[in-house]
Amino acid sequence: MLDVIRSILLYSRQKYDYIVFVRYLMGTAYLPSPAHRIAYHFFASIVPTSDLMFFLDVEPKEAFRRIQLTREKLEMFESHEELEQIREKALSLALIDNWTVLDANQSITEVQAQIRRFMH
């Protein structure tokens, strides 16, 4: 909670083109149901939001493959089963505020192109 307050105070006073607060909003998907929805609504009421919010959707199989490529040791929520459950909850949260859901199973270049199409 202190990290959220610190970030809001730090970033809301300065002019930025883009601010990413996904770790506070979508990070709530890691909480047990229904606490994840309650926490999402709470954080969405205090962090900056926009009409243009993107959810980069990666299938659990691809997410797991990417994690294995970049980590020597898996963290608690990085099993294929956990990734499936968290993705399901995160997608349900993305529908609450009409996030634009993008297929992020593609390359970084292709995902960036998708985002740019929405921003122009």
PyMOL commands that set and color helices and strands:
alter all, ss='L'
color gray80, all
select helices_A, chain A and resi 2-12+22-30+35-46+60-70+80-96+108-119
alter helices_A, ss='H'
color red, helices_A
select strands_A, chain A and resi 54-57+100-103
alter strands_A, ss='S'
color yellow, strands_A
deselect
rebuild
show_as cartoon
